């Protein structure tokens, strides 16, 4: 079976012949169609806040003054959060080319999503607290890692700025109701932005969780939502013919045939954090009751030299998703004389983007010719709208796949055991 499904003329799906029985696929796509219909009903009845986010602008208007103040007043902004409270923002801000060697405008944004004491200590020593802002994000308001980070940095800000000094430098984002984070924020006099309690952390990237850091760095949050809205509206109108429905049906169908790993392979450095965002979304939403597939984020062209041997000649248990950008004719030109002098005629006069274009197409086609399940998302450009489209596609695909697997995509019950045990270990530690 071969088919290609396009969204926005840049998102395509391709599966090689014979990998999935037509009858099995047809049964799955019928169920996926019913799942899309349920999503359409939820959107019409405002039953799933995630689906309302692409059309909202009121919350962006609310945070715009805060974003402008942080962008103007601070050289560094620290974002405290973990999981979905951090990874989505990182995926968006990667659009701004914040490599260590890149000259940037606006404040540097640092995401502290781990509790490695060394990293936090190094950051605190490097900050000029007079010119530093702090954003603390915890949907529940009780995330131990984020609260611990906040307590350490709040004390450091207070030492540097004096009592009451933190109030002009920090913002908290948490759901309504009493919680440790809200209590701390109120005690310091911080502005508190409400996090919708019905939008789970890994689905929150389109909310203020992702929008606030984006706006501070000068990105257009409304464009991200426009891209998401286009994919959402297209999916709800197309039903079984939509790319998210087809993607979910194929993924679930292949998983029953032993394809238990799904590899996301972006070829653009700016999409490296996107792969980590997708990994959490897919794993935490579907990995329940013995079901789900394991997401792997690889990177082209790097992992052609570290993973491709396994992909082609190892276990045939993986499906592949390529994220490709049209780079032909872009980048620095390779000196023709120098390349020719060392026998590299195929590189002579080419641009760096030509090499990337050739390598990403060659790798995808090699996997397809090896009859490994492979799909390709093609992008003419990478901007806020494109990223929003990609994010909505994969959120919808995940939700539909959860329906097909019979699991709840919005909870994570197995994670709670480790949290309880960690608290027990802490309570038994000696000073």
C-alpha positions as CSV (number, residue, x, y, z in Angstrom):
1,X,0.0,0.0,0.0
2,X,1.4,3.4,-0.9
3,X,-0.2,6.8,-0.3
4,X,0.8,10.4,0.4
5,X,-1.1,12.8,2.6
6,X,-0.3,16.5,2.4
7,X,-1.2,19.3,4.9
8,X,-0.3,22.9,3.9
9,X,1.6,21.4,0.9
10,X,4.6,20.7,3.2
11,X,3.6,17.8,5.6
12,X,3.6,14.5,3.8
13,X,3.2,10.8,4.7
14,X,4.7,8.0,2.8
15,X,4.6,4.2,3.5
16,X,6.2,1.6,1.4
17,X,4.2,-1.2,-0.3
18,X,3.3,-4.3,1.7
19,X,4.1,-3.2,5.3
20,X,0.6,-3.0,6.5
21,X,-2.3,-5.1,5.4
22,X,-5.0,-3.0,3.6
23,X,-7.9,-4.5,5.5
24,X,-6.2,-3.8,8.9
25,X,-5.5,-0.3,7.8
26,X,-9.0,0.3,6.7
27,X,-10.4,-0.9,10.0
28,X,-8.0,1.4,11.9
29,X,-8.7,4.4,9.7
30,X,-12.5,4.0,10.3
31,X,-11.9,4.1,14.0
32,X,-9.6,7.1,13.6
33,X,-12.3,8.8,11.6
34,X,-14.7,8.3,14.6
35,X,-11.9,9.8,16.9
36,X,-11.7,12.9,14.7
37,X,-15.5,13.3,14.8
38,X,-15.3,13.2,18.6
39,X,-12.6,15.9,18.6
40,X,-14.8,18.0,16.3
41,X,-17.7,17.7,18.8
42,X,-15.4,18.6,21.7
43,X,-14.2,21.6,19.9
44,X,-17.7,22.7,19.0
45,X,-18.9,22.3,22.6
46,X,-15.7,23.7,24.2
47,X,-15.1,20.4,25.8
48,X,-11.4,20.2,25.4
49,X,-9.5,23.6,26.1
50,X,-6.5,22.4,24.0
51,X,-8.6,22.7,20.9
52,X,-9.7,26.2,21.8
53,X,-6.2,27.6,22.2
54,X,-5.4,28.1,18.5
55,X,-8.2,30.6,18.1
56,X,-7.6,32.4,21.4
57,X,-5.9,35.8,21.6
58,X,-7.2,37.2,25.0
59,X,-4.6,35.4,27.0
60,X,-1.8,36.7,24.7
61,X,-3.1,40.2,25.2
62,X,-3.0,39.7,29.0
63,X,0.7,38.6,29.0
64,X,1.9,41.0,26.4
65,X,2.8,43.8,28.9
66,X,4.7,41.3,31.1
67,X,6.6,39.9,28.1
68,X,7.5,43.4,26.9
69,X,8.8,44.4,30.4
70,X,10.9,41.2,30.7
71,X,12.3,41.8,27.1
72,X,13.2,45.4,28.0
73,X,14.4,45.2,31.6
74,X,16.4,42.1,31.7
75,X,19.5,40.6,30.0
76,X,18.8,37.1,31.2
77,X,15.5,35.3,31.9
78,X,15.5,32.0,33.8
79,X,12.5,29.7,33.2
80,X,12.0,27.1,35.9
81,X,9.9,24.1,35.1
82,X,10.2,20.5,34.0
83,X,8.6,18.2,31.4
84,X,5.9,20.0,29.5
85,X,6.4,23.2,31.5
86,X,9.8,23.5,29.9
87,X,10.3,21.4,26.8
88,X,7.6,23.2,24.7
89,X,9.2,26.6,25.4
90,X,12.6,25.2,24.4
91,X,11.2,23.8,21.2
92,X,9.8,27.2,20.3
93,X,12.8,29.3,21.3
94,X,15.1,27.2,19.1
95,X,13.6,29.2,16.2
96,X,15.7,32.2,17.4
97,X,19.1,30.6,16.7
98,X,20.2,30.8,20.3
99,X,23.4,29.0,19.8
100,X,26.3,30.1,22.1
101,X,28.1,31.6,19.1
102,X,25.1,33.4,17.7
103,X,24.6,37.1,18.3
104,X,21.1,37.6,19.6
105,X,18.7,40.5,20.3
106,X,16.7,40.5,23.5
107,X,17.4,38.6,26.7
108,X,19.1,35.3,26.9
109,X,16.6,32.7,28.1
110,X,17.8,29.8,30.2
111,X,15.6,26.8,30.8
112,X,16.4,25.0,34.1
113,X,14.5,21.7,33.8
114,X,16.8,19.5,35.9
115,X,17.9,19.6,39.5
116,X,21.6,19.1,39.0
117,X,23.0,21.3,41.7
118,X,26.1,22.1,39.7
119,X,24.1,23.6,36.8
120,X,22.0,25.8,39.1
121,X,25.0,27.0,41.1
122,X,26.8,27.9,37.9
123,X,23.8,29.8,36.6
124,X,23.3,31.7,39.9
125,X,27.0,32.8,40.0
126,X,26.8,34.0,36.4
127,X,23.6,36.1,36.8
128,X,23.5,39.8,37.4
129,X,20.3,39.8,39.5
130,X,19.6,43.4,38.8
131,X,19.2,42.5,35.1
132,X,17.7,39.1,35.5
133,X,14.1,37.8,35.3
134,X,12.5,34.6,36.6
135,X,9.5,32.6,35.3
136,X,8.3,29.7,37.5
137,X,6.0,27.3,35.8
138,X,4.2,24.4,37.5
139,X,0.7,23.4,36.4
140,X,-0.1,21.7,39.7
141,X,1.8,24.2,41.8
142,X,3.4,21.4,43.7
143,X,6.2,20.1,41.4
144,X,9.0,19.3,43.8
145,X,11.9,20.0,41.4
146,X,10.5,23.4,40.3
147,X,9.7,24.4,43.8
148,X,13.2,23.5,45.0
149,X,14.8,25.5,42.2
150,X,12.5,28.4,43.0
151,X,13.4,28.3,46.7
152,X,17.1,28.4,46.0
153,X,16.9,31.2,43.4
154,X,14.4,33.2,45.4
155,X,16.9,33.4,48.3
156,X,19.7,34.4,45.9
157,X,17.5,37.2,44.3
158,X,16.6,38.4,47.8
159,X,20.2,38.5,49.0
160,X,21.1,40.5,45.9
161,X,18.1,42.8,45.7
162,X,16.9,43.0,49.3
163,X,13.5,42.2,50.8
164,X,10.8,42.7,48.3
165,X,13.2,42.9,45.4
166,X,12.0,39.7,43.8
167,X,8.5,41.0,43.1
168,X,9.6,43.1,40.1
169,X,11.7,40.3,38.7
170,X,9.6,37.1,38.8
171,X,6.3,35.7,37.5
172,X,4.6,32.4,38.4
173,X,2.4,30.3,36.2
174,X,0.1,27.8,37.9
175,X,-3.4,26.6,37.9
176,X,-6.1,28.3,40.0
177,X,-6.5,27.2,43.6
178,X,-4.3,26.8,46.6
179,X,-0.9,25.3,46.0
180,X,2.7,25.7,47.3
181,X,3.7,27.7,44.3
182,X,0.8,30.1,44.5
183,X,1.4,30.6,48.2
184,X,5.1,31.4,47.6
185,X,4.2,33.7,44.8
186,X,1.7,35.6,46.9
187,X,4.2,35.8,49.8
188,X,6.8,37.5,47.5
189,X,4.1,39.7,45.8
190,X,4.6,38.1,42.4
191,X,2.2,38.3,39.4
192,X,0.5,34.9,38.9
193,X,-0.7,33.8,35.5
194,X,-3.4,31.1,35.6
195,X,-2.6,27.8,33.9
196,X,-5.7,26.1,32.6
197,X,-6.1,23.0,34.8
198,X,-7.6,21.1,31.9
199,X,-4.6,21.6,29.6
200,X,-2.0,19.0,30.5
201,X,1.7,19.9,30.7
202,X,2.7,18.0,27.6
203,X,-0.2,19.5,25.6
204,X,0.4,23.1,27.0
205,X,2.9,24.4,24.4
206,X,0.3,26.6,22.7
207,X,-0.7,28.1,26.0
208,X,1.0,30.9,28.0
209,X,3.6,28.2,29.0
210,X,5.1,28.4,25.5
211,X,3.8,31.8,24.5
212,X,5.4,33.9,27.3
213,X,9.0,32.8,26.6
214,X,8.3,33.1,22.9
215,X,7.1,36.7,23.2
216,X,10.0,37.7,25.4
217,X,12.4,36.5,22.7
218,X,10.4,38.5,20.0
219,X,8.6,35.6,18.4
220,X,5.0,35.9,17.2
221,X,2.9,33.7,19.4
222,X,-0.2,34.4,17.3
223,X,1.5,33.0,14.3
224,X,2.3,29.8,16.1
225,X,-1.4,29.5,16.9
226,X,-2.4,30.3,13.3
227,X,-0.3,27.4,12.1
228,X,-1.9,25.1,14.7
229,X,-5.4,26.4,13.8
230,X,-4.9,25.6,10.2
231,X,-3.9,22.0,10.9
232,X,-6.7,21.6,13.4
233,X,-9.4,22.9,11.1
234,X,-8.0,20.9,8.2
235,X,-8.0,17.7,10.2
236,X,-11.5,18.2,11.6
237,X,-12.8,18.8,8.0
238,X,-10.9,16.0,6.4
239,X,-11.5,13.3,9.0
240,X,-10.2,9.9,7.9
241,X,-8.2,11.6,5.1
242,X,-6.3,13.9,7.4
243,X,-2.6,13.4,8.0
244,X,-2.9,13.0,11.8
245,X,-5.6,10.3,11.4
246,X,-3.5,8.4,8.8
247,X,-0.4,8.7,10.9
248,X,-2.1,7.4,14.0
249,X,-3.7,4.5,12.2
250,X,-0.4,3.4,10.5
251,X,1.6,3.8,13.8
252,X,-0.9,1.7,15.7
253,X,-1.2,-0.9,12.9
254,X,2.6,-1.3,12.6
255,X,3.0,-1.6,16.4
256,X,0.8,-4.7,16.3
257,X,3.2,-6.1,13.7
258,X,6.3,-5.6,16.0
259,X,7.3,-2.1,15.1
260,X,7.7,-1.0,18.7
261,X,10.0,2.0,18.1
262,X,9.3,5.2,16.3
263,X,12.2,7.4,15.3
264,X,11.8,11.1,14.7
265,X,14.6,12.4,12.5
266,X,14.8,16.1,12.0
267,X,17.5,17.4,9.7
268,X,17.4,21.0,11.1
269,X,19.3,22.0,14.2
270,X,16.5,24.4,15.2
271,X,14.2,21.3,15.5
272,X,16.4,19.4,17.8
273,X,14.4,20.5,20.9
274,X,11.2,19.7,19.0
275,X,12.3,16.1,18.9
276,X,12.5,16.1,22.7
277,X,9.1,17.7,23.0
278,X,7.6,15.0,20.7
279,X,9.4,12.3,22.7
280,X,7.6,13.3,25.9
281,X,4.3,13.8,24.2
282,X,4.2,10.4,22.5
283,X,5.8,8.4,25.4
284,X,3.9,9.8,28.3
285,X,0.5,9.9,26.5
286,X,0.6,6.4,25.1
287,X,2.8,4.3,27.3
288,X,0.1,2.6,29.5
289,X,-1.2,-0.8,30.2
290,X,1.5,-2.5,28.2
291,X,0.7,-0.4,25.1
292,X,2.5,2.3,23.2
293,X,5.7,2.5,21.1
294,X,9.1,3.9,22.2
295,X,9.9,7.3,20.7
296,X,13.5,8.0,19.7
297,X,14.8,11.4,18.7
298,X,17.7,11.2,16.3
299,X,19.3,14.0,14.4
300,X,20.4,14.2,10.8
301,X,23.0,14.3,9.5
302,X,24.7,13.3,12.8
303,X,23.0,10.0,13.3
304,X,23.6,8.8,9.8
305,X,27.1,8.2,11.2
306,X,25.9,6.7,14.5
307,X,22.5,5.0,14.0
308,X,21.9,4.4,10.3
309,X,23.8,1.1,10.4
310,X,21.4,-0.2,13.1
311,X,18.3,1.2,11.3
312,X,19.2,-0.5,8.0
313,X,20.8,-3.8,9.2
314,X,19.5,-4.3,12.7
315,X,16.0,-5.4,14.0
316,X,13.2,-4.4,11.7
317,X,11.1,-2.9,14.5
318,X,11.2,0.8,13.8
319,X,9.2,3.3,11.8
320,X,10.8,6.6,10.7
321,X,9.6,10.1,10.5
322,X,11.8,12.6,8.7
323,X,11.4,16.4,9.2
324,X,13.0,18.0,6.1
325,X,13.5,21.7,5.2
326,X,14.2,22.8,1.7
327,X,17.8,23.9,2.0
328,X,18.9,23.6,-1.7
329,X,20.8,26.6,-2.8
330,X,21.3,28.0,0.7
331,X,24.4,28.4,3.0
332,X,28.0,29.0,2.3
333,X,29.5,28.0,-1.1
334,X,32.2,25.3,-1.1
335,X,35.3,26.6,-2.9
336,X,35.3,24.8,-6.3
337,X,39.1,24.9,-6.7
338,X,39.9,23.6,-3.2
339,X,37.3,20.8,-3.5
340,X,38.5,19.8,-6.9
341,X,42.1,19.7,-5.8
342,X,41.4,16.9,-3.3
343,X,39.1,14.9,-5.6
344,X,35.8,16.1,-4.2
345,X,34.3,17.1,-7.5
346,X,30.8,16.3,-6.3
347,X,31.1,19.1,-3.8
348,X,32.8,21.6,-6.1
349,X,30.8,24.8,-6.2
350,X,27.9,23.4,-4.2
351,X,26.4,25.2,-1.2
352,X,26.2,23.7,2.3
353,X,22.4,23.5,1.9
354,X,22.9,21.4,-1.2
355,X,24.7,18.8,0.8
356,X,22.0,18.7,3.5
357,X,19.3,18.4,0.9
358,X,21.1,15.5,-0.8
359,X,21.8,13.7,2.4
360,X,18.3,13.9,3.9
361,X,16.7,12.7,0.7
362,X,19.2,9.9,0.2
363,X,18.8,8.6,3.8
364,X,15.0,8.6,3.5
365,X,15.0,6.9,0.1
366,X,17.5,4.3,1.4
367,X,15.1,3.4,4.2
368,X,12.2,3.2,1.9
369,X,14.0,1.0,-0.6
370,X,14.9,-1.3,2.3
371,X,11.1,-1.5,2.8
372,X,11.2,0.1,6.3
373,X,8.2,2.2,7.2
374,X,9.1,5.8,6.5
375,X,7.2,9.1,6.2
376,X,8.5,12.5,5.3
377,X,7.4,16.0,6.4
378,X,8.6,18.5,3.9
379,X,8.8,22.2,4.8
380,X,9.6,25.1,2.4
381,X,10.5,27.3,5.4
382,X,10.7,27.0,9.2
383,X,9.0,29.8,11.1
384,X,6.4,30.2,13.9
385,X,3.5,29.2,11.7
386,X,5.2,26.0,10.4
387,X,6.2,25.1,14.0
388,X,2.7,25.6,15.2
389,X,1.4,23.3,12.4
390,X,3.9,20.6,13.3
391,X,3.0,20.8,17.0
392,X,-0.7,20.5,16.3
393,X,-0.2,17.7,13.9
394,X,1.6,15.6,16.5
395,X,-0.7,16.4,19.3
396,X,-3.7,15.3,17.2
397,X,-1.9,12.2,16.0
398,X,-1.1,11.3,19.6
399,X,-4.7,11.8,20.8
400,X,-6.1,9.7,17.9
401,X,-3.5,7.0,18.5
402,X,-4.5,6.9,22.2
403,X,-8.1,6.4,21.1
404,X,-7.1,3.5,18.9
405,X,-5.0,1.9,21.7
406,X,-7.8,2.4,24.3
407,X,-5.7,4.5,26.7
408,X,-6.1,8.0,28.3
409,X,-3.6,10.3,26.7
410,X,-3.9,13.0,29.4
411,X,-2.8,11.1,32.5
412,X,0.5,9.5,33.7
413,X,-0.4,7.3,36.7
414,X,2.8,5.2,36.7
415,X,4.9,8.3,37.4
416,X,3.4,8.9,40.8
417,X,5.1,5.9,42.4
418,X,8.6,7.4,41.9
419,X,7.5,10.8,43.3
420,X,6.2,9.1,46.5
421,X,9.4,7.2,46.9
422,X,11.6,10.2,46.3
423,X,9.8,12.1,49.0
424,X,10.3,9.2,51.4
425,X,14.0,9.1,50.6
426,X,14.2,12.9,51.3
427,X,12.4,12.6,54.6
428,X,14.9,9.9,55.8
429,X,18.0,11.8,54.8
430,X,20.3,13.1,57.7
431,X,21.4,16.7,57.6
